[in-house]
Amino acid sequence: MYLVWTKFFLLSVVIFFRTGNSEIQHDSACDRCQIKRESNTVKMICNETECTNPQIPMNITDFIYVRTVKTNSDIDLSFLCYKNFSKLHNIDLSENDLKLIPEGCFRRFSNLQTLNISRNFHLGLQNVYNACAGLNETKIEVISANHINNVDILFPVSRNLSIFLANTSLKEFYFEFNGISVIKSGVIEAFPRSVELISISGNRIHFGPVFLELRKLVNLKTLDISFQCTTMQHLRKKARVGENSHNCSMLNETEDQILDILPPNLENLISTETGSGSYCFPKLSSNHSKLKYVDISGASYFAWIGPINFAGRSNQLETLIISNNKCSRISDNFFAKLTKLKYLDISYNVLGVFFPKVEGGKVFEGLESLTTLNMSGNFLEKLPSDLLKYQYKLQELVLSHNDMELWTLQIKHMKELRSIDCSFNRFVSLPVSIQADLDAIAENHDVHFFINNNKVICTCENLQFISWMIETKVKFSTHSKTCTQSDGTLVDILVANQNLKIICAKTDWTYPLVLSLFGLILSCVVGIAFYKKRWTIAYHWYLFRLRHKGYSAIDGKNDDFEFDAFLSFAEEDRKFVDKIIEELENGSDEKYHLCLHHRDFTPGVPIERNIVSAVHLSRKTIVFMSSSYLKSTWCNYELRMSMTKEGETNRKVIVMIILDNIPRKHLPLEVLQYYRKNCYVERPEKEKDMTMFFKTLKTSLKT
């Protein structure tokens, strides 16, 4: 008997310890759910079925819900809502395909600080309001509700949102990629004054008077309004198109007051790919701005006129990012007042033609505190020697992804320089004077130089530079310590240096012969290059002659075009294209004059010249995008010529019709970027939709 009781006691102890310290517990009411506890964090993992009554410890501080298998059944949050989880600080319900949140679900969590309901794509705005109801009874500080409004009907953001949050201690509010186009009056004004960060990027908001309410948010420090996908197109469509449409002197006089509508204590403004509608960078001036970080990249400001004028105490801007704007011109005084600026990113513009014309470093005059300058991806070939004459404090210079062959920039005065990135250019070597300047700077601190993916060659003429790379204190990256041999292979510079010292020491009769052969080859290369460029010269002459021609287009316009549209298509898609031709040329309402390669190209003239002529003599180019189109060399050439014309004329040229469902991974980068920034028309699947299709197409041809 004693032995039986002993075994029973030991078995009870084992069961106690196993259940009391188990990391994963299974509840009988939800046999396909797991409740995993780590310290005071509970992670509830469910697959095919929902838990009806999971046993969640009441003293947890963090709760994460994970639904591993998406089903059509709605998630029931009754196990969580209205319970007394008084110590719960953080709730993460993201990515669970939630469709319903009961109103006031979280109001009894008195210590709740963070709520994440993002990426529940069909949740909708009403359930966001439900989630916010009662949060004034909590200590909520962070709400993340991104990607929650992927529904057929888009509702405006109403005051319900700010009413529920008005008396909270909210600090950060994320409301990104929800397809919002309208924010009703009073929503922003009623937001809690405690809020320090608002991100509404990735919506469709047209900025209007309602944003004047931002001035009420006196504690707002960070505002992200990036990727408003229709804003820039909408504003530019409204702009008057004519000879002065890109004249920066005609900017709205109120544009320079844009900073005065921002919150008075705003420090970070992020406005990527969201422009004001103008092609010219607006004047920015303020006497009381506290901005330190501004990102206005991807807004297609072709000309930077400015100036950016932060006077007195407002001169606090330290970071300015204006990359990817297709800018080709900067006024002399654009940066003149930014004496506190430390980081400037002007990468991926088109300043390669502009910079060689700059004299005396006037463009960057005033940037006396600048420590980092990014000029990568600007088609730079040559820079004036004194372009950065005022940048004594520069520490990092990025010139990567350009077309530079010769270093002409003076750096001797940059005593604090620590990094130069020249990767992905066409450098063969560096001048001896620049080598000496780098050596002098490297005596005081480490200097890193990146010259990988250039044209450093292993030749006797380049032996001095290769030897210097080995002996100098300047630090080259691992990929930079190579040179290219005559057969195209890469070799370590240590090996190349030893071999070249032996080869270059020989002075036999072969050297003059090699030199002569090199001269002959060089002459051939130059001759071939000139021969290949013959059509470029003819191309510009042909365009000059075209300007003297005129025609009367439909609607009585005279735009110096011979055709209303040039049709660019693959022969495999000819059957559908013929329907378009029949409707446009023989339609009952109006007739269009189309340019077709099989009918209107001039026989005996090179195809390239025919294509250039067709694109430039046509007001629009209709591109029939398909898998066959992408495989055609000539179709791709027609597309590039049309995109070039669109960039040069700064007007909408291409009307794109999508024929196939082409996977994005198969699209060339430039076509993918065009998809993101422009509208397109899809081929109807049903014949009955062709009427609306033709109406949309004709409207596009007139805009």
C-alpha positions in Angstrom: 0.0 0.0 0.0 2.8 2.4 0.9 4.5 1.7 -2.5 1.2 2.5 -4.4 0.8 5.9 -2.6 4.5 6.7 -3.3 4.1 6.0 -7.0 0.9 8.1 -7.1 2.6 11.0 -5.4 5.6 10.9 -7.7 3.3 10.7 -10.8 1.4 13.8 -9.5 4.6 15.7 -9.1 5.8 14.9 -12.6 2.4 15.9 -14.1 2.5 19.2 -12.2 5.9 20.2 -13.4 5.2 19.1 -17.0 2.0 21.2 -17.2 3.3 24.1 -15.1 6.4 24.8 -17.2 5.3 23.8 -20.6 6.2 26.3 -23.2 3.3 25.3 -25.5 -0.2 24.6 -24.1 -3.1 23.1 -26.0 -6.7 24.0 -25.0 -9.4 21.4 -25.3 -11.8 23.9 -26.9 -9.4 24.7 -29.7 -7.4 21.5 -30.5 -5.8 23.0 -33.5 -4.5 26.2 -31.8 -1.4 26.6 -29.7 -0.8 29.1 -27.0 2.9 29.7 -26.7 4.2 31.7 -23.8 7.6 33.2 -23.4 8.0 35.3 -20.2 5.1 37.7 -20.3 4.5 37.4 -24.0 1.7 35.1 -25.4 1.7 34.0 -29.0 -1.5 32.3 -30.1 -1.1 30.2 -33.3 -4.2 28.8 -35.0 -4.6 27.0 -38.3 -7.9 25.7 -39.7 -10.2 26.3 -36.8 -10.8 29.1 -34.4 -10.4 29.0 -30.6 -13.6 29.5 -28.8 -12.3 29.7 -25.3 -8.5 29.7 -25.1 -7.0 29.8 -21.7 -4.8 33.0 -21.9 -3.0 34.0 -18.7 -4.4 37.3 -17.3 -1.1 38.8 -16.3 0.5 38.9 -19.8 2.0 42.1 -21.2 2.2 41.2 -24.9 -0.2 39.3 -27.2 0.4 38.1 -30.7 -2.2 36.3 -32.9 -1.0 34.2 -35.8 -3.3 32.6 -38.2 -1.3 30.1 -40.2 -4.0 29.0 -42.6 -6.3 31.5 -44.2 -10.0 30.3 -44.5 -13.3 31.9 -45.3 -14.4 31.8 -41.7 -14.2 35.1 -39.8 -12.1 35.3 -36.7 -14.0 35.6 -33.4 -12.2 38.0 -31.1 -14.5 37.3 -28.2 -11.7 35.5 -26.4 -9.9 38.8 -26.2 -12.4 41.6 -26.3 -13.8 43.1 -23.1 -11.6 41.0 -20.8 -9.6 42.3 -17.9 -6.1 42.0 -19.2 -5.1 44.9 -17.1 -1.3 44.4 -17.6 -1.5 44.0 -21.4 0.7 46.6 -23.1 1.0 45.4 -26.8 -1.4 43.7 -29.1 -0.4 42.4 -32.6 -3.3 41.2 -34.7 -1.6 41.9 -38.1 -1.8 39.7 -41.2 -4.7 37.5 -40.0 -7.4 38.4 -42.6 -9.5 40.0 -39.9 -12.9 41.2 -41.1 -14.6 42.3 -37.9 -13.5 44.0 -34.7 -16.3 44.6 -32.2 -16.8 48.3 -31.1 -14.8 49.1 -28.0 -13.0 45.7 -28.1 -9.9 47.0 -26.3 -11.3 49.6 -24.0 -10.8 47.5 -20.8 -7.1 47.1 -21.4 -6.2 50.0 -19.2 -2.4 49.8 -19.8 -2.6 49.1 -23.6 0.2 51.1 -25.4 0.5 49.5 -28.9 -2.1 48.2 -31.2 -1.2 46.7 -34.6 -4.1 45.7 -36.9 -2.2 46.1 -40.2 -2.4 44.0 -43.3 -5.9 42.7 -42.6 -6.8 43.8 -46.2 -10.6 43.5 -45.9 -11.0 45.1 -42.5 -12.3 48.4 -43.7 -12.5 51.8 -42.1 -15.6 51.1 -39.9 -13.6 48.4 -38.0 -10.8 50.8 -37.5 -13.3 53.1 -35.9 -14.5 50.2 -33.8 -11.0 49.4 -32.7 -10.3 53.0 -31.7 -13.6 53.3 -29.7 -12.8 53.3 -26.0 -9.0 53.7 -26.4 -9.3 56.9 -24.4 -9.6 54.6 -21.4 -6.2 53.1 -22.2 -2.6 54.4 -22.4 -2.5 53.9 -26.2 0.6 55.4 -27.8 1.0 53.6 -31.1 -1.6 52.5 -33.7 -0.7 50.8 -36.9 -3.5 50.3 -39.4 -1.8 49.9 -42.8 -3.3 47.9 -45.7 -6.7 47.5 -44.1 -9.0 49.1 -46.7 -8.7 46.8 -49.8 -12.5 47.0 -50.5 -14.5 47.9 -53.6 -16.0 51.1 -52.1 -13.6 53.8 -50.8 -15.1 55.8 -48.0 -13.7 59.1 -46.9 -12.0 59.3 -43.5 -14.7 60.7 -41.1 -14.4 62.6 -37.8 -15.3 59.3 -36.0 -11.6 58.4 -36.1 -10.3 61.6 -34.4 -13.3 61.7 -32.0 -12.4 58.3 -30.6 -8.7 59.2 -30.3 -9.2 62.9 -29.1 -8.6 62.2 -25.4 -5.9 59.6 -25.8 -2.1 59.9 -25.3 -1.5 58.7 -28.9 2.1 59.4 -30.2 2.4 57.5 -33.4 -0.4 56.8 -36.0 0.3 54.7 -39.2 -2.4 54.7 -41.8 -0.6 53.6 -45.0 -1.7 52.2 -48.3 -5.4 52.3 -47.6 -6.6 53.9 -50.9 -7.9 57.0 -49.0 -8.7 59.9 -51.3 -10.6 62.2 -49.0 -10.1 63.3 -45.4 -13.1 65.2 -44.1 -12.8 68.6 -42.5 -12.2 68.4 -38.8 -10.5 65.0 -38.7 -6.9 66.4 -38.5 -7.9 69.3 -36.2 -9.5 66.9 -33.6 -6.5 64.6 -33.5 -4.9 64.4 -30.0 -2.3 67.1 -29.5 0.1 64.4 -28.1 0.7 62.8 -31.5 4.3 63.1 -32.7 4.3 60.9 -35.9 1.7 60.5 -38.6 2.3 58.4 -41.7 -0.4 58.4 -44.4 1.9 57.3 -47.3 0.6 55.2 -50.2 -2.9 56.6 -50.4 -4.7 58.8 -53.1 -5.1 62.0 -51.2 -5.5 65.3 -53.1 -4.0 67.9 -50.8 -6.4 70.7 -50.1 -7.6 73.2 -47.4 -8.2 70.4 -44.9 -4.4 70.2 -44.4 -4.4 73.7 -42.9 -5.6 71.9 -39.8 -2.1 70.4 -39.4 -1.1 73.7 -37.7 -3.1 72.5 -34.7 -0.9 69.5 -34.1 1.7 71.4 -32.1 3.7 68.3 -31.0 3.9 66.6 -34.4 7.5 66.0 -35.3 7.3 63.5 -38.2 4.9 63.5 -41.2 5.0 61.0 -44.0 2.8 61.8 -47.0 4.7 59.7 -49.6 3.4 57.8 -52.6 0.1 59.6 -53.1 -0.3 57.7 -56.4 -2.7 60.1 -58.1 -1.8 63.5 -56.6 0.9 64.5 -59.0 -0.9 63.3 -62.1 -4.1 65.0 -61.0 -2.4 68.4 -60.4 -0.4 68.3 -63.6 -3.5 67.4 -65.6 -5.2 70.5 -64.3 -2.3 72.7 -65.2 -2.5 74.7 -68.4 -0.5 73.0 -71.1 1.2 75.4 -73.5 4.5 77.1 -74.2 4.7 78.4 -70.6 3.7 75.2 -68.9 7.3 74.6 -67.8 8.2 78.2 -67.2 9.3 78.4 -63.6 8.7 82.2 -63.5 5.0 81.4 -63.7 4.8 79.4 -60.4 1.9 80.1 -58.1 2.9 82.9 -55.8 1.6 81.1 -52.8 3.8 78.0 -53.3 6.6 79.5 -51.2 4.2 79.6 -48.2 3.8 75.8 -48.2 5.9 75.4 -45.0 3.6 77.8 -43.2 0.7 75.2 -43.2 2.9 72.6 -41.6 2.8 71.9 -37.8 5.0 74.5 -36.1 7.3 71.9 -34.4 7.6 69.5 -37.4 11.1 68.1 -37.7 10.8 65.4 -40.4 8.9 65.8 -43.6 8.8 62.7 -46.0 7.1 63.3 -49.3 8.5 60.7 -51.7 6.9 60.7 -55.1 4.3 63.3 -54.1 4.8 66.6 -56.0 2.9 69.9 -55.9 1.9 69.6 -59.6 4.6 72.0 -60.8 7.6 70.8 -62.8 9.7 73.4 -61.0 10.8 73.1 -57.4 8.8 75.6 -55.4 10.1 78.3 -53.2 10.3 77.2 -49.6 10.7 79.9 -47.0 9.8 80.2 -43.4 10.8 82.2 -40.3 9.6 79.7 -37.8 10.2 76.2 -39.3 11.9 73.5 -37.2 12.4 71.1 -40.1 15.6 69.0 -39.8 14.9 66.3 -42.3 13.1 66.7 -45.7 12.7 64.0 -48.3 11.1 65.2 -51.6 12.5 62.5 -53.8 10.7 61.2 -56.9 8.5 64.2 -57.4 9.7 65.0 -61.0 10.8 68.5 -60.3 12.8 69.0 -63.5 14.2 72.4 -62.5 15.3 73.5 -59.0 14.8 77.2 -58.8 13.8 77.8 -55.2 15.5 79.2 -53.2 15.1 77.2 -50.0 15.2 80.1 -47.6 15.1 79.2 -43.9 15.9 82.4 -42.0 17.1 82.9 -38.5 16.0 80.2 -36.1 14.3 78.3 -38.9 17.7 77.5 -40.4 17.8 74.0 -38.8 17.6 71.7 -41.9 20.3 69.0 -41.7 19.1 66.4 -44.2 17.7 67.1 -47.7 16.8 64.2 -50.1 15.7 65.3 -53.6 16.8 62.3 -55.6 15.0 60.8 -58.5 13.5 64.0 -59.7 14.8 64.0 -63.3 16.3 67.4 -62.6 18.5 69.0 -65.2 19.0 72.5 -63.9 19.7 74.1 -60.5 19.7 77.9 -59.8 22.9 79.4 -58.3 21.2 80.4 -55.1 19.1 77.3 -54.6 21.1 76.0 -51.6 22.6 79.3 -50.6 20.7 79.7 -47.3 21.1 76.1 -46.0 24.2 76.8 -43.9 23.3 74.0 -41.4 22.7 71.3 -44.0 24.9 68.1 -43.4 23.4 65.5 -45.7 22.4 66.2 -49.3 21.2 63.5 -51.7 20.7 64.6 -55.3 21.3 61.2 -56.8 19.6 59.8 -59.9 18.8 63.0 -61.6 20.1 64.2 -65.0 22.7 66.8 -64.0 25.5 65.4 -66.2 25.1 68.2 -68.8 24.4 70.9 -66.2 27.4 70.6 -63.9 30.2 71.2 -66.4 28.7 74.7 -67.0 28.8 75.7 -63.3 31.6 78.2 -62.5 33.2 78.9 -59.2 31.1 76.4 -57.2 28.1 78.7 -57.1 25.6 75.9 -57.0 26.8 74.6 -53.7 27.8 77.9 -52.2 26.4 78.3 -48.7 26.6 74.6 -47.8 29.4 75.2 -45.4 28.4 72.4 -43.0 27.9 69.7 -45.5 29.4 66.3 -44.5 27.7 63.9 -47.0 27.0 64.5 -50.7 25.4 61.9 -52.9 25.6 62.6 -56.6 25.3 59.0 -57.9 23.4 58.1 -61.0 23.5 61.6 -62.7 25.1 60.7 -66.0 28.2 62.6 -64.9 31.1 62.6 -67.3 33.2 65.5 -66.1 33.0 67.9 -63.1 34.5 71.4 -62.8 37.6 71.4 -60.6 36.1 74.0 -58.3 32.6 72.6 -58.1 33.0 71.8 -54.3 35.3 74.6 -53.4 33.1 75.7 -50.4 32.7 72.2 -48.9 35.6 72.1 -46.4 33.9 69.8 -44.0 32.8 67.2 -46.5 33.4 63.6 -45.2 31.6 61.4 -47.7 31.4 61.9 -51.4 29.3 59.4 -53.5 29.8 59.6 -57.3 28.9 56.0 -58.2 26.9 54.8 -61.2 28.0 57.6 -63.5 30.1 57.8 -66.7 33.3 59.5 -65.4 36.6 58.6 -67.0 38.9 61.4 -65.8 39.1 62.8 -62.3 39.0 66.6 -62.4 37.5 67.6 -59.0 39.8 69.3 -56.5 39.7 67.7 -53.0 42.9 69.1 -51.4 40.9 71.5 -49.1 38.7 68.7 -47.8 40.8 67.8 -44.7 38.0 65.8 -43.1 37.2 63.6 -46.1 36.8 59.9 -45.1 35.1 58.2 -48.0 34.9 58.5 -51.8 32.7 56.1 -53.7 33.5 56.0 -57.5 32.2 52.5 -58.1 30.5 51.8 -61.4 32.2 54.4 -63.5 34.8 54.3 -66.3 38.0 55.3 -64.4 41.3 53.8 -65.5 43.4 55.6 -62.9 43.6 58.7 -60.8 45.9 61.7 -61.5 49.1 61.9 -59.6 48.1 65.2 -58.0 44.9 63.6 -56.6 46.9 60.6 -55.3 49.1 63.1 -53.4 46.0 64.9 -52.0 44.5 61.6 -50.7 47.9 60.6 -49.2 48.0 63.9 -47.3 44.4 63.5 -45.9 45.1 59.8 -45.0 47.9 60.9 -42.7 45.4 62.1 -40.2 42.6 59.5 -40.4 41.4 56.6 -42.4 40.2 57.4 -46.0 38.2 54.8 -47.9 38.1 54.8 -51.7 35.7 52.6 -53.7 36.8 52.1 -57.3 35.3 48.7 -58.1 33.5 48.1 -61.4 35.6 50.6 -63.3 38.1 50.1 -66.1 41.4 49.9 -64.1 43.6 48.0 -66.6 46.8 46.0 -66.1 49.2 47.8 -68.5 52.6 49.4 -68.3 51.0 52.9 -68.7 48.9 52.2 -65.6 51.7 50.7 -63.5 52.3 53.8 -61.5 48.6 53.9 -60.3 48.6 50.2 -59.5 51.8 50.5 -57.4 50.3 53.5 -55.6 47.1 51.5 -54.7 49.4 49.0 -53.0 51.7 51.4 -51.2 49.3 54.2 -50.1 47.5 54.4 -46.7 44.3 55.0 -48.5 42.0 52.0 -47.9 40.6 50.3 -51.0 37.7 47.8 -50.7 38.5 44.2 -51.5 36.6 44.4 -54.9 38.6 47.6 -55.7 42.0 45.8 -55.5 41.8 44.3 -58.9 42.7 45.3 -62.5 41.6 44.0 -65.9 44.0 42.1 -68.1 44.0 42.2 -71.9 41.9 39.1 -72.1 39.3 40.6 -69.8 40.0 38.6 -66.7 40.4 40.3 -63.3 43.6 39.8 -61.4 44.7 41.0 -57.9 46.8 44.2 -58.1 49.6 42.5 -56.1 50.0 39.9 -58.8 49.6 42.4 -61.6 52.2 44.7 -60.0 54.8 42.0 -59.9 54.1 40.8 -63.5 54.1 44.4 -64.9 57.4 45.3 -63.4 59.0 42.5 -65.3 57.1 43.0 -68.5 57.5 46.8 -68.6 61.3 46.6 -67.9 61.8 44.9 -71.3 62.6 47.3 -74.1 62.8 45.3 -77.3 61.7 46.0 -80.9 58.2 44.6 -80.2 57.2 47.8 -78.3 57.1 50.1 -81.3 55.2 47.5 -83.3 52.7 47.0 -80.5 52.3 50.8 -80.3 51.7 51.0 -84.1 49.2 48.2 -84.0 47.5 49.9 -81.1 47.3 53.1 -83.1 45.8 51.3 -86.0 43.2 49.5 -83.9 42.4 52.8 -82.2 41.9 54.4 -85.6 39.6 51.6 -86.7 37.6 51.9 -83.5 37.2 55.6 -83.9 36.2 55.1 -87.6 33.7 52.4 -86.7 32.2 54.6 -83.9 31.9 57.5 -86.3 30.2 55.2 -88.9 27.7 53.9 -86.3 26.9 57.5 -85.3 26.1 58.6 -88.8 22.4 58.1 -88.3 22.5 60.2 -85.1 23.6 63.1 -87.2 21.0 62.4 -89.8 18.4 62.0 -87.1 18.9 65.5 -85.7 18.9 67.0 -89.2 15.7 65.1 -90.0 14.0 66.5 -86.9 15.1 70.0 -87.9 13.4 69.6 -91.2 10.2 68.2 -89.6 9.8 71.5 -87.6 9.0 73.2 -90.9 6.0 70.9 -91.6 2.5 71.3 -90.3 -0.9 69.6 -90.5 -4.4 70.1 -89.2 -5.2 67.4 -86.6 -8.6 66.5 -85.4 -10.4 69.0 -83.2 -8.8 71.8 -85.3 -5.5 71.6 -83.5 -2.2 72.4 -85.3 0.6 70.7 -83.3 3.0 70.3 -86.1 2.1 66.6 -86.3 1.3 64.6 -89.4 -0.4 61.7 -87.6 -2.8 61.5 -84.6 -1.1 58.3 -83.4 1.6 55.8 -84.3 0.7 52.2 -83.5 3.5 50.1 -82.0 2.7 46.4 -81.9 4.0 42.9 -82.5 2.8 41.0 -85.6 1.5 38.2 -83.3 -1.1 40.7 -82.0 -2.1 42.0 -85.4 -5.7 40.5 -85.3 -6.7 42.7 -82.3 -4.8 45.7 -83.6 -6.8 45.5 -86.9 -10.0 46.1 -84.8 -8.5 49.2 -83.3 -7.4 50.5 -86.7 -10.9 49.9 -88.2 -12.6 51.8 -85.3 -10.2 54.7 -85.3 -9.9 55.3 -89.0 -13.4 54.4 -90.1 -15.5 55.1 -86.9 -18.8 56.9 -87.3 -18.1 59.7 -84.9 -14.6 60.9 -85.8 -11.7 59.6 -87.9 -8.1 59.5 -86.8 -5.0 59.6 -89.0 -2.9 56.7 -88.0 0.7 55.8 -88.8 1.2 52.0 -89.4 4.7 50.5 -90.0 3.5 48.1 -92.7 1.7 50.9 -94.5 3.3 54.2 -93.9 7.0 53.4 -93.5 9.1 54.6 -96.5 10.6 51.7 -98.4 14.4 51.8 -98.8 14.8 53.9 -95.6 16.5 52.2 -92.6 14.0 51.0 -90.0 15.5 53.1 -87.2 14.9 56.3 -89.3 11.4 55.3 -90.1 10.7 54.6 -86.4 12.1 58.0 -85.3 10.1 59.7 -88.1 6.9 57.9 -87.0 7.3 58.8 -83.3 8.1 62.4 -83.9 5.4 63.0 -86.6 2.7 61.5 -84.4 1.0 63.3 -81.5 0.6 60.0 -79.6 2.1 56.5 -79.7 -0.3 53.6 -78.9 1.8 50.7 -77.4 0.1 47.3 -77.5 2.1 45.6 -74.6 2.2 41.8 -74.7 4.7 39.0 -74.2 5.3 39.0 -78.0 6.0 42.7 -77.8 8.7 42.3 -75.2 10.4 39.7 -77.4 10.6 42.0 -80.4 13.7 44.1 -80.8 12.0 46.7 -83.0 9.0 47.0 -80.7 11.4 47.7 -77.8 13.1 50.3 -79.9 9.8 52.0 -80.7 8.9 52.0 -77.0 12.3 53.6 -76.0 12.0 56.3 -78.7 8.5 57.1 -77.5 9.6 57.3 -73.8 12.5 59.5 -74.9 10.2 61.9 -76.6 7.9 61.9 -73.6 10.8 62.9 -71.4 12.1 65.6 -73.7 8.7 67.2 -74.4 7.4 66.8 -70.8 4.0 65.8 -72.0 2.0 62.6 -72.2 2.9 60.7 -75.4 2.4 57.0 -74.8 -1.1 55.4 -74.6 -0.4 51.9 -73.3 -2.8 49.0 -73.9 -2.1 45.8 -71.9 -2.9 42.7 -74.0 -1.5 40.0 -71.8 -1.2 39.3 -68.0 2.6 39.6 -68.0 4.3 38.6 -64.7 6.0 41.7 -63.2 9.3 39.7 -62.9 9.4 39.4 -66.7 9.1 43.1 -67.3 12.2 45.3 -68.0 13.0 47.8 -65.3 12.0 50.8 -67.3 8.6 49.3 -68.3 8.0 48.3 -64.7 8.7 51.9 -63.5 6.4 53.2 -66.2 3.6 50.9 -64.9 4.0 52.3 -61.4 3.8 56.0 -62.4 1.4 56.0 -65.3 -2.1 54.9 -66.2 -2.8 52.2 -68.9 -5.8 50.5 -70.6 -6.4 46.8 -70.5 -7.9 44.8 -73.3 -11.5 43.8 -72.5 -12.1 40.2 -72.0 -15.7 40.4 -73.3 -16.8 41.8 -76.7 -19.6 43.8 -75.0 -17.0 45.9 -73.2 -15.3 47.1 -76.4 -17.6 50.2 -76.7 -16.3 51.5 -73.3 -12.8 50.5 -74.3 -12.9 52.5 -77.5 -14.3 55.5 -75.7 -11.5 55.4 -73.1 -8.9 55.0 -75.9 -10.2 58.0 -77.8 -10.3 60.2 -74.7 -6.6 59.3 -74.1 -5.7 60.3 -77.6 -7.1 63.8 -77.0 -5.4 64.6 -73.7 
